[in-house]
Amino acid sequence: MRPTIAFFGELLVRLSPPDKLLLRSARTLDLAVGGAEANVAIGLASLGHTTRMISRLPANPLGDMARSVLMGAGVDCAHVVQAEGRMGLYFLTPGAGLRASEVVYDRAGSVFARATEADFDWDAVFAGATHLLMSGITPALGPQSSRLAIAAARAAKDRGLTLIFDGNYRALLWQAWDSDPRGVLSELVGLADMMFGNHRDIALLLATSFASDGEDRRREAAAALFAAFPNLKHLASTARHVEAADRHLLSARVETPNAVAQTEEIAVSGIVDRIGAGDAFAAGVLHGLLRNPDDIDGAAESGLALTALKHSLPGDASLFGQGDIDAFLSGQFDVRR
């Protein structure tokens, strides 16, 4: 059966100053549609996979636009409902040189953040789906969204779906309310079959630290995670060293309880837009595992390729196909004619 990957989370409008301006001095803003789960859905749809978005949008032109962007990318939006309310926004001030990028959220009280379990028919939204991807962003939105995220994960597992969880820890969101991120995220990871996250995410989950350096630290953290959550079959992560806003060093890693696939580190320079690069990595890894579940080396390589390519593309989502991954992995960086 051809896999159908469902995605549950909030769609956002991103507003950014042009030409590397600071937000306070900008008088126009560039607009893009994003959201962690939606970005992975678009990335996988661009690679030919069947993807389905489950979300709520406002019944206004902003909601219409966000829905049309996903549909235009090939994502099934039959379960993206529209209701009265506001669109979640975030403002991105892009980094330049040694100045880091900065995000300001304006998403409190959005139509998605006000959603409850009663707003979703789990039998309908998961009908025919084989996988569900969620992230740690949804439960970070508030106590109601936290309960909703857990309900969605349980509903998916009850219906036999493979659950993929992307840590996506957002401290600013968790700190905005009286939250228990470790307790909530542990419950979600306890249901998951695969996790995207690094040693920092694992340290939060396990309330510990890892003293080793480099790959040894990452394997120590992974081993501790697999021991604490025996349901997990895969862990995937990137390592990023930021030399400047437009030059990063990247490597990728996919692990199972018994094996590790680690790529070489590559330099990504001339960065156009790094937002969504982690979501592109997730799409690349899932693409590899969906094609060959036993080839974790290939999954790590396709994840690295897609995240590296995403840095060249404005906006939140990867739009690259298999030919782009193949060209990257074969070192074809000159003009293709």
C-alpha positions as CSV (number, residue, x, y, z in Angstrom):
1,M,0.0,0.0,0.0
2,R,1.3,3.4,-0.9
3,P,2.0,5.4,2.3
4,T,-0.1,8.4,3.1
5,I,1.6,10.7,5.6
6,A,-0.7,12.9,7.7
7,F,0.5,16.1,9.4
8,F,-1.1,17.8,12.4
9,G,-0.2,21.3,13.4
10,E,-0.6,25.0,12.9
11,L,-0.1,26.9,9.6
12,L,1.4,30.3,10.0
13,V,2.1,33.5,8.0
14,R,5.7,34.7,8.1
15,L,6.5,38.4,7.7
16,S,10.1,39.4,7.2
17,P,11.8,42.7,6.5
18,P,13.4,42.8,3.0
19,D,17.1,43.4,2.3
20,K,18.4,42.3,5.7
21,L,16.7,45.3,7.4
22,L,15.9,45.3,11.1
23,L,12.2,44.9,11.8
24,R,12.0,48.2,13.6
25,S,13.3,50.1,10.5
26,A,11.3,48.1,7.9
27,R,8.4,49.8,6.1
28,T,7.4,46.8,3.9
29,L,7.4,43.1,4.8
30,D,7.8,40.0,2.7
31,L,5.1,37.3,3.2
32,A,5.5,33.5,3.3
33,V,3.3,30.6,4.5
34,G,4.9,28.1,6.8
35,G,4.6,25.9,9.9
36,A,6.8,23.0,10.9
37,E,4.5,20.2,10.0
38,A,3.3,21.9,6.8
39,N,6.8,22.5,5.7
40,V,7.6,18.7,6.0
41,A,4.3,18.0,4.1
42,I,5.3,20.3,1.3
43,G,8.8,18.8,1.2
44,L,7.5,15.2,0.9
45,A,4.8,16.2,-1.6
46,S,7.6,17.7,-3.8
47,L,9.3,14.4,-3.7
48,G,6.2,12.6,-4.9
49,H,4.7,11.3,-1.6
50,T,1.0,11.4,-0.7
51,T,0.6,13.9,2.1
52,R,-2.4,15.2,4.1
53,M,-2.6,18.3,6.3
54,I,-4.8,18.3,9.4
55,S,-5.3,21.8,10.8
56,R,-7.6,24.8,11.3
57,L,-7.4,28.1,9.5
58,P,-9.3,31.4,9.8
59,A,-12.3,31.8,7.4
60,N,-10.8,34.9,5.8
61,P,-8.4,35.7,2.9
62,L,-5.3,34.9,5.0
63,G,-6.7,31.4,5.7
64,D,-7.6,31.0,2.0
65,M,-4.1,32.0,1.0
66,A,-2.4,29.5,3.3
67,R,-4.7,26.7,2.2
68,S,-4.0,27.5,-1.5
69,V,-0.2,27.5,-0.9
70,L,-0.4,23.9,0.4
71,M,-2.8,22.7,-2.2
72,G,-0.6,24.2,-4.9
73,A,2.3,22.2,-3.5
74,G,0.4,19.0,-3.8
75,V,-0.7,18.6,-0.2
76,D,-4.2,17.2,0.5
77,C,-6.1,19.9,2.4
78,A,-9.5,18.2,2.7
79,H,-9.1,18.1,6.5
80,V,-7.9,21.7,6.8
81,V,-11.1,23.3,8.1
82,Q,-11.8,27.1,8.3
83,A,-13.5,28.8,11.2
84,E,-13.9,32.2,12.7
85,G,-10.8,33.5,14.3
86,R,-7.3,34.9,13.6
87,M,-4.3,33.6,11.8
88,G,-1.1,32.8,13.7
89,L,1.8,35.1,12.6
90,Y,5.5,35.3,13.2
91,F,8.0,38.0,12.3
92,L,11.5,37.0,11.2
93,T,14.4,39.4,11.2
94,P,16.9,37.6,9.0
95,G,20.5,37.4,10.2
96,A,23.4,38.9,8.4
97,G,27.2,38.5,9.0
98,L,27.6,37.9,12.8
99,R,24.0,39.1,13.6
100,A,21.7,36.2,14.4
101,S,18.2,35.9,13.0
102,E,15.4,36.8,15.4
103,V,11.8,35.6,15.6
104,V,8.9,37.4,17.2
105,Y,5.7,35.3,17.6
106,D,2.2,36.8,17.3
107,R,0.1,33.6,17.5
108,A,-1.7,33.7,20.8
109,G,-5.4,33.0,20.5
110,S,-5.2,31.9,16.9
111,V,-8.0,29.7,15.5
112,F,-5.7,26.7,15.7
113,A,-4.5,27.5,19.3
114,R,-8.2,27.6,20.4
115,A,-9.0,24.2,18.9
116,T,-10.1,21.3,21.0
117,E,-10.4,17.6,20.5
118,A,-14.1,18.1,19.6
119,D,-13.1,20.0,16.5
120,F,-11.6,16.9,14.9
121,D,-13.1,13.6,13.7
122,W,-10.2,11.3,14.2
123,D,-11.7,8.5,12.2
124,A,-12.2,10.8,9.2
125,V,-8.9,12.6,9.4
126,F,-6.8,9.4,9.8
127,A,-8.8,7.3,7.3
128,G,-6.4,5.6,4.9
129,A,-3.3,7.3,6.5
130,T,-0.3,5.2,7.4
131,H,1.8,7.8,9.3
132,L,1.3,10.9,11.4
133,L,4.0,13.5,11.9
134,M,3.6,16.0,14.8
135,S,6.0,18.4,16.5
136,G,6.6,19.8,19.9
137,I,5.3,23.2,18.7
138,T,1.6,22.3,19.0
139,P,1.7,21.3,22.7
140,A,3.9,24.4,23.5
141,L,1.0,26.7,22.4
142,G,-0.9,26.3,25.8
143,P,-2.6,23.9,28.0
144,Q,-5.5,23.3,25.6
145,S,-3.2,22.7,22.7
146,S,-1.1,20.4,24.9
147,R,-4.1,18.2,25.6
148,L,-5.1,18.3,21.9
149,A,-1.6,17.1,20.8
150,I,-1.7,14.2,23.2
151,A,-5.2,13.3,22.0
152,A,-4.2,13.4,18.4
153,A,-1.2,11.2,19.0
154,R,-3.2,8.6,21.0
155,A,-5.9,8.6,18.3
156,A,-3.3,7.9,15.6
157,K,-1.7,5.1,17.5
158,D,-5.1,3.6,18.3
159,R,-5.7,3.4,14.6
160,G,-2.4,1.8,13.8
161,L,-0.5,4.7,12.4
162,T,3.2,5.1,12.7
163,L,3.9,8.2,14.8
164,I,6.7,10.5,14.0
165,F,7.6,13.2,16.5
166,D,9.8,16.2,15.8
167,G,11.0,17.8,19.1
168,N,11.1,21.4,17.8
169,Y,11.5,22.8,21.3
170,R,10.4,26.4,21.3
171,A,11.4,27.9,24.7
172,L,9.6,31.2,24.1
173,L,6.3,29.4,23.6
174,W,6.7,27.1,26.6
175,Q,7.8,30.0,28.9
176,A,4.6,32.0,28.0
177,W,2.4,29.8,30.3
178,D,2.7,27.6,33.4
179,S,3.9,24.6,31.4
180,D,5.6,21.3,32.0
181,P,7.5,20.6,28.8
182,R,9.3,17.6,30.0
183,G,6.1,15.9,31.2
184,V,4.2,16.6,28.0
185,L,7.0,15.9,25.6
186,S,7.8,12.6,27.4
187,E,4.2,11.5,27.0
188,L,4.3,12.2,23.2
189,V,7.7,10.6,22.7
190,G,6.4,7.6,24.7
191,L,3.9,7.1,21.9
192,A,6.3,7.7,19.0
193,D,8.0,5.3,16.6
194,M,10.5,7.8,15.4
195,M,11.9,11.0,16.8
196,F,13.8,14.0,15.3
197,G,15.9,15.6,17.9
198,N,19.4,16.0,19.3
199,H,21.2,15.5,22.6
200,R,19.8,18.7,23.9
201,D,16.2,17.5,23.3
202,I,17.1,14.2,25.0
203,A,18.7,16.0,28.0
204,L,15.4,17.8,28.5
205,L,13.4,14.6,28.2
206,L,15.6,12.7,30.6
207,A,16.5,15.5,33.0
208,T,20.2,14.8,32.6
209,S,23.3,16.0,30.7
210,F,25.8,14.3,28.5
211,A,29.4,15.0,29.2
212,S,31.1,13.5,26.1
213,D,31.9,15.5,23.1
214,G,30.9,15.2,19.4
215,E,29.7,11.9,18.1
216,D,30.3,10.1,21.4
217,R,28.0,12.4,23.2
218,R,25.3,12.0,20.5
219,R,25.5,8.2,20.7
220,E,25.4,8.3,24.5
221,A,22.3,10.4,24.4
222,A,20.7,8.2,21.7
223,A,21.4,5.1,23.8
224,A,19.8,6.7,26.8
225,L,16.8,7.7,24.7
226,F,16.2,4.2,23.3
227,A,16.5,2.7,26.7
228,A,14.0,5.1,28.2
229,F,11.6,4.9,25.3
230,P,11.8,1.3,23.9
231,N,9.0,2.0,21.4
232,L,11.4,4.2,19.4
233,K,12.9,2.6,16.3
234,H,14.7,5.6,14.7
235,L,16.3,8.9,15.9
236,A,17.5,11.5,13.4
237,S,19.4,14.7,14.0
238,T,21.7,17.3,12.5
239,A,24.7,19.0,13.9
240,R,25.1,22.6,13.0
241,H,28.1,24.9,13.7
242,V,27.4,28.5,12.9
243,E,30.4,30.4,11.7
244,A,28.4,33.4,10.4
245,A,24.7,34.0,9.5
246,D,25.5,33.0,5.9
247,R,28.0,30.1,6.5
248,H,27.2,27.0,8.5
249,L,28.8,23.6,8.9
250,L,26.3,20.7,8.7
251,S,26.2,17.0,9.2
252,A,23.4,14.5,9.5
253,R,22.8,11.4,11.6
254,V,20.2,8.6,11.7
255,E,20.3,6.0,14.5
256,T,18.5,2.9,15.5
257,P,19.1,1.0,18.8
258,N,21.8,-1.0,17.1
259,A,23.2,1.1,14.3
260,V,24.4,4.6,13.4
261,A,24.6,6.4,10.0
262,Q,26.7,9.5,10.2
263,T,27.5,11.8,7.2
264,E,30.5,13.9,6.7
265,E,30.3,17.6,7.7
266,I,29.8,20.0,4.8
267,A,30.0,23.8,4.6
268,V,26.9,25.6,3.5
269,S,27.7,29.2,2.5
270,G,25.9,32.0,0.8
271,I,22.8,31.1,2.8
272,V,19.6,32.7,1.5
273,D,17.2,31.4,4.2
274,R,17.8,28.9,7.0
275,I,14.2,28.8,8.3
276,G,12.7,25.5,7.6
277,A,16.0,23.7,7.1
278,G,15.2,21.3,9.9
279,D,11.9,20.5,8.3
280,A,13.6,19.9,5.0
281,F,16.0,17.5,6.8
282,A,12.9,15.6,8.2
283,A,11.4,15.4,4.8
284,G,14.7,14.1,3.3
285,V,15.1,11.4,6.0
286,L,11.5,10.3,5.8
287,H,11.8,10.2,2.0
288,G,14.8,7.9,2.3
289,L,13.2,5.6,4.9
290,L,9.9,5.4,3.0
291,R,11.9,4.3,-0.1
292,N,14.0,1.8,1.8
293,P,13.3,1.3,5.5
294,D,16.6,-0.6,6.1
295,D,18.9,2.0,4.5
296,I,19.6,4.5,7.3
297,D,22.8,5.6,5.5
298,G,20.8,6.6,2.4
299,A,18.2,8.3,4.7
300,A,20.9,10.4,6.4
301,E,22.4,11.4,3.0
302,S,19.0,12.4,1.5
303,G,18.3,14.4,4.7
304,L,21.6,16.2,4.5
305,A,21.0,16.9,0.8
306,L,17.6,18.4,1.3
307,T,18.5,20.5,4.4
308,A,21.6,21.9,2.6
309,L,19.5,22.7,-0.5
310,K,16.8,24.4,1.6
311,H,19.3,27.1,2.7
312,S,19.4,28.3,-1.0
313,L,15.6,28.8,-1.1
314,P,13.5,31.7,0.2
315,G,10.5,30.8,2.3
316,D,9.8,28.1,4.9
317,A,9.5,24.9,2.8
318,S,11.7,22.7,0.5
319,L,10.4,22.4,-3.0
320,F,13.1,20.1,-4.4
321,G,12.7,16.7,-6.1
322,Q,14.7,13.5,-6.3
323,G,16.7,14.9,-9.3
324,D,17.9,17.8,-7.1
325,I,19.0,15.4,-4.3
326,D,20.8,13.2,-6.8
327,A,22.6,16.2,-8.3
328,F,23.6,17.4,-4.9
329,L,24.9,14.0,-3.8
330,S,26.9,13.6,-7.0
331,G,28.5,17.1,-6.7
332,Q,26.8,18.7,-9.7
333,F,26.9,22.3,-8.6
334,D,27.5,23.9,-12.0
335,V,24.6,25.1,-14.2
336,R,22.5,22.2,-15.5
337,R,21.7,22.8,-19.2
